[in-house]
């Protein structure tokens, strides 16, 4: 889904993009989809060619903080990587 959004973001309306970010937020709560969701958010933030307007990205901050408290090292590293990528790209929205 992240790859689709990075390639064709200009086709989607802003409420569709907000819905996609909400889906990624919901996927952060599931252990099976957590890593893929973090990598997708990182992919969207690191794509320099496209300007995706993620208006509700700040709503994910509490979930990122919860993930940093998890005992799994890989989850912590992926969360930090996603936070750094999002802050580099969307610092004005935090």
C-alpha positions, -999 to +999 in steps of 0.1 A: +000+000+000+029+024+008+044+017-026+011+024-043+007+057-024+043+068-032+038+062-069+003+075-075-003+099-046-015+126-070-045+105-080-057+101-044-077+128-027-065+141+007-092+122+027-081+090+009-045+096+020-057+103+056-076+070+055-045+052+044-025+067+073-052+057+097-050+021+083-012+022+089-019+034+125-044+005+130-018-020+117+007-008+142-014-023+170-012-058+154+020-078+161+018-095+127+015-063+106+036-040+128+069-043+110+053-039+075+034-008+087+066+007+101+085+000+069+056+014+048+056+047+068+094+049+064+091+043+027+065+070+023+087+095+043+119+087+024+105+090-011+120+124-021+105+125-055+069+128-044+053+152-020+027+133-001+007+155+023+003+134+055-019+157+076-027+133+104+007+118+109+010+134+143-018+111+155+007+082+154+030+097+180+014+078+210+017+045+191+053+052+183+060+058+220+042+026+229+063+007+204+095+021+218+086+005+252+083-029+236+110-055+245+116-065+209+147-049+196+137-050+160+105-032+167+124-005+185+149-001+157+121+000+130+102+025+151+132+048+155+139+045+118+103+055+109+103+084+134+135+098+120+123+095+084+090+111+093+107+139+112+131+147+084+103+149+059+073+162+079+089+181+108+064+210+105+035+187+112+048+175+146 
